[in-house]
Amino acid sequence: MIGENILMSYDVNVEWDNEAKVWIATSEDIPGLVLESGSFDALIERVQVAAQELIALNNLPTSNEFCYHTEMFRRAYA
């Protein structure tokens, strides 16, 4: 609809790599998104910047607002 703001939604997967001791972010929705950081909060900040750049570079649908669905996986061994 004309003049209506559409919210774009992209899924980002975040997983802890226990061997490397880093969080890793990937996305099937955003080609080229592969980031890592030792801090979860720092990784999310990096994802927000990189995702917008990659969405533009990949000519994916855009809007004034983006919604990132983040799924976090962490394996724990006893």
C-alpha positions in Angstrom: 0.0 0.0 0.0 1.2 3.5 -0.8 2.5 5.4 2.2 2.4 2.5 4.5 5.7 1.5 6.2 6.5 -2.2 5.8 8.7 -3.8 8.4 11.3 -6.1 6.8 12.3 -9.2 8.8 15.5 -11.2 8.6 16.7 -14.2 10.7 20.2 -14.2 12.2 21.6 -17.3 13.9 24.0 -16.8 16.8 26.0 -19.7 18.1 28.8 -20.0 20.7 31.9 -21.8 19.5 33.4 -23.3 22.6 36.7 -24.3 20.9 37.4 -20.8 19.5 35.7 -19.0 22.5 33.7 -16.7 20.2 30.1 -16.0 19.2 29.4 -16.6 15.5 26.5 -14.9 13.6 25.2 -16.2 10.3 22.1 -15.8 8.2 20.5 -17.7 5.4 18.3 -14.6 4.8 21.3 -12.2 4.3 24.0 -13.6 2.0 27.5 -13.0 3.2 26.6 -12.4 6.8 29.3 -14.3 8.8 30.7 -12.5 11.9 32.4 -13.5 15.1 33.2 -11.8 18.4 34.2 -12.8 21.9 31.3 -10.6 23.3 27.6 -11.3 22.5 26.7 -7.6 22.8 29.5 -6.5 20.5 28.5 -9.2 18.0 24.9 -7.9 17.9 26.2 -4.3 17.3 28.3 -5.6 14.4 25.4 -7.6 13.0 23.2 -4.5 13.0 25.7 -2.5 10.9 26.8 -5.3 8.6 23.3 -6.6 8.0 22.1 -3.2 6.6 25.1 -3.0 4.4 24.7 -6.5 3.1 21.0 -6.1 2.5 21.8 -3.1 0.3 24.7 -4.8 -1.5 22.5 -7.9 -2.2 19.6 -5.8 -3.5 17.3 -7.4 -0.9 13.9 -5.7 -0.1 14.4 -2.7 2.3 12.3 -0.4 4.4 12.8 2.3 6.9 12.8 -0.2 9.7 14.4 -3.6 10.0 13.6 -6.4 12.4 16.3 -9.0 13.2 15.2 -12.3 14.7 18.2 -13.6 16.6 18.4 -17.3 17.7 21.1 -18.1 20.2 22.6 -21.6 20.6 25.0 -22.6 23.3 26.2 -26.1 23.9 27.2 -27.0 27.5 29.1 -30.1 28.4 29.3 -31.6 31.9 
